[in-house]
Amino acid sequence: MAQLPLPVIDLSAISSGEGDQSTVAKLAAQLGKAFETEGFAYLVNVPLTFSHEQVFGLAKRLFHLPQAEKLRLAKKGFQRNNTNTYRGYFPAQAGSDNLKEGFEVGPANLPIAPDWKRRKIDLTEGNIWPPESTSPGLRGDTEKLYKELQHLSSTLLSLSAVALGKEASYFDHYLHRSISTLRYLHYPAINPSSPQQELCCTPHTDSGILTLLHQDSTGGLDVLSPDGRWIAAPYVPGSLIVNIGDLMAKVSGGRFRATYHRVRSSPGKERYSVPFFFEPGVDCAIRSVDEDGEVIVYGEHVLSKMKGWVEFQDAEKSLGVTEHVTAIELDVA
């Protein structure tokens, strides 16, 4: 494998089920070092049954649906007559270098949380799907992919706990009623004759615990290095990228690093990516491994961060922007 700008961590031992205590300790040390320095790493030989082609095939099937069908799945912020507020489809956004459409999926059988049902945005709501008749197998395959990524996340949490000097089970309570999000993303091709945007996703850190990313061969992901340079994180066939979120950086007592990253636009080319955001339960109480500082309730943390997410703009602003971007700036043919 050519020299890469980020650490590469081989999970073949745990993927095969043959990892002993020394192997776990070695992997934990590698992961901990990566999180302390770059905050990002490539994972290879991951324990998933889906190939990259299959994962992006699911995304393409979804985004190739007619726009009217996708809007029937849209969040209430974009289609005010719809009832889903957190899960489902959102159209491409313009005006803030966030040119992407997406579809978000949560756990399949999360218990009803009455207190959240009364809120404007229900973090615990069920998923919404296109009809099986138009997208056969999409729901079943996506739910299977979700479960596999959730299991991989739990393994990485155990390794992170060991890296921080804790028992492997230290973060197990994060898994209780977890509301992790699988997000299909499509960055439509920008017509080369239109005014160009340098970025299709602005610099940001992820807000939560950890993210697992499938990215396609189009490229465009940049990561901010410890010395302040933007470095490209190219596509590596068969790999996932893992990175730390703001909350996990706090949990680690500042030892782990939440790193800024962005996506450069590729004029005339569309791009697909599928991030999986591991998230604890809405009522999960989170504090530093040093057992000092404030206790953060995860659901309240998400709501506070959500104010800056373009996917949750008010309906009038979102719908107006979407109409403009679809008609003028995107080459979606």
N, C-alpha and C positions, 0 to 999 in steps of 0.2 A: 504494500500500500504506500502511495506517495506520501511525502511529508505533509501533515495537516496542521492547520493553525490552532487546533484545539486538542486536548488529550483524547486518546482512544482507549475505551475500557471494554475488554472482551468478557462477555457474560456466558461463554460456552460452558463453563463448569457448572454454574447453577441452572443453566438451561437444560443440561443433561441430567440434573438431579444428583450429580456426583460430588458437589462441593462439600468438603469437610470443613472443620473449624478453622484450619489454617488458610484455606482458600477464601473463606468468608472474611477473615481478618485482612487478607491481602487486598481483596476487592474493596473492602470498606476504606482501607488506607488510600487506595487509588482514587476512589470516588471523593473522599474527604479532601484530598489534595486538589483535585480538579475544582471542587466547589469553593475552596478557600482562595484559589488563584483566579482562574478565568470565570468561574461560575457556570461554565458550560462544558459539555463533553460529548463526544460521539460514543454511542453504545453499539457494539457489533455482536453478532451471534445471539440475538435477543430471543427469549422464549415466546415467540408469536407464531401462530399457524398461518397468518396472512402475509403474502408477499407485498412489496410496494405496489406492484401492478394491480393487485386485488384491492388494496386500500384506496388507491386513486380511482380505480374503476367504480367503486361505490360513490365517491364524491362526484365523478362525472355523470353518473346516472341521475343523481339528485339535481345537479345544476343544469343538466340538459332538459329538464322538464320545462314545459311552457311557462312563461312568466306568470300568467294568470294562476296556474296550478301552484307555483311557488308562493305567490302572495296569499293563497288560501291557508298556507302554513306559517304566514308571517306573524311576528309578535304584534301585540296590540299597539305598540308605539308606531308601527308602520301601516297597520290596517285596523282602524279603530273599532271595527265591528267584531274582530277576533277576540277571543278570551285569554289566549296564552300570553303571558307577560315576560317569561324568562327563557323558555325553550322554544325552538322552532327557527324559522327563517328570518334573515334580515338582508335587505338589498344593499347594493353598493353605495358607498358614501362619497360625496365629492366635497371639495372646498377645504379639506384638512389633511390631504395626502393620506387618506385611508380608503383607497379604492379597492374594496373587496366586498363580495357577498358571502354570506355564511349560513350555516345550519347547525344548531346546537342541540346536543342530546345529553340527557342526564341518566341516572340509574333507572332500571326498568320497573322495579317494584318498591319504590320508597314509601314507607308508611305515611299516611295523611298527617299533616301537622296543622291543626285547626288555627293556631295563632297566626301562622303565615298565610293562610287562605284569606285573611282579612286585610292583608297588606297590599299596597299598590303593586308591588312586584313580589311574586311568590317564588322564592328560591327552591321550594320543594315540589312545585307542580310536576305533573306527569309529562311525558313526551307527546309530541304530535307528529304524525306520519302521513306521507302520501298514501293513497289507496293501494292495497296489495295488487289490484288489477292493473295499475299503471306502473308499479315499481315492485315486481315480484321478488321476494327474497331480501329486499333492501333492509327492512326492519330487522329480520332475524340475523342477517350477517353483521349489521351494525351493532346489535346488542351483544353478539359474540365477541366482536372486536373490542367493544367497551370493557367487557369482563376481563379479557386478556390484558388490556392496558392497565386496568385497575389492579390486577394481580401483580403485574410488573412494578407498578408504583409502590405497592405494599412491600415488595422485596427491596426496592431502593430506599424506602423509609427505614427498613430494618438495618440496611448497610449504613445509612446516614447516622442512625442512632449509635451504632458501634463506633463510627468515625468520631463521634462527639463524646465518646467515653461512657456511653450508657448501654444498658441491656438492649439486645436486639428487639425486644418487645416494647420498648419505651414509647413508641408512637402508635401502638395498637389502638388506642382509644380514638385516634383520628379516623379510623375505618368505620366506626359506628355511625350508621345512617349517613355515610359519606355522600356528598352531592357533586362528585367529580363531573367535569364537562368534557365531552368529546365534541370537537368543533370541526366540521368540514368547511374549508375556505377555498374560494375561487377568486383570483385576481384577474378580471377580464383583460384582454389585450387592449392596450391604448392605441388608437389609430395613429400611425406614424405621422400623418399629415396634420394632426391636432397639436395644439400647444402641449409641450411635454411637462410632466411632473417627474422630478428626480426620484421621489419616493412614493411607493404605494402603501407603505405603513411607516408611520413616524417613529422616531426613537422613543423607546419606553422600556421599563422593567415590568415583568409580570408581577401581579399583586399578591399571589397566593403562596403555595408551598413548593410544588415542583411541576414542571411541564415536560412532557414527552412529545417530540415533534417528528412527524413524517414530512419531509420536504421533497419536491420533485426535482427533476434534472434541469429545470429552467434556471435555478440559482437565484441569487439576489439577497440572501440573508447575510447581514453584516453584524458583527459583534464588536463591542467596544473593548479594546484590550486594556490591561491594567495600566499601561503607559499612555492611554488616551488616544490611540489610533483605531480607526475603523478597519477591521479585517474581515475579509470574505470567509464565510463558512460554507464551502461548496458541498454539493450533493455527493454523498458516498453511497453507492448501491447497497441496499440491504440494511443500512444503519438507521438508528434513531438518534436524535439529538436530545439531550436532557439539560435543563437549566433550572436554576434556583429562583424562587420568587421573593418579593420583599418580606413577606411574613416569615418564611423559613430563615431568611437572613437574621431576623430578630430572634427567632426561636433558637438559633445557633449561638446566640450571644455575640453576634457580629463576626463569628469565625467564617461563615459561608458568605458568599458575595452574590448579590442580585445584580446582574449585569445588563446594561443598556444594549438593546439590539434594534435593528430596523430592517426594512425590506426595500431594496432598490427596484424601480420599475424597469421592465424590459420591453421597450417599444415594439409593438407588433406581435408580442408573445403573451399568451396567457400562462398563469401559474396556479398550481394547486398545492395546498399544504393541509395537513391534518394534525393540529395540536390536541393533546389530551392534558387537561389541567386537573391534577389531583387536588381535591378539595375535601376537607373534613366535613362533619355534620354541622348544620346551622347552629346548634347549641353547644358545640365543642368549645371548651375553655382552653385557651392556648396561652402558654407562657414560656419564657426562656428556659433553656436547659440549666441555666445558672440559678433558676428559681428566684429571680429578682425581677423587678419591673412590673408593669401592669399586666393584668389578665385580659386577654382579648377574646371576645365571643365571635366565632368565625362568621356567622350570618351578618352580624352588625358590621364587621370588617368589610365584607363584600359590598354591602349597601353604601358604605362610605366611599369606597373606591369607584363604584358604578357611576357616580356623578360625572366622571371624566371620560366615560366610554361613549364613543360616537354611536354605538349600537343602541343606546338607551336615551337618545334625544327625544324631545317631545314630538308628538305625531305630526303637527303642522310643519315644523322645521324639517323633519326627516322626509316626509312625503314630497315636499317641494324640492329638496336637494336631489332626491332619487330620480324624480322626473327629469330634472336638468341633466344629470350625469348620464342617464340611459339614452337620452335623445341626442346629446351633443358630443360627449367626450369618449365614449367607449365604442370599440369595434367588436360587437358581439355576434357578428355574422358567422 
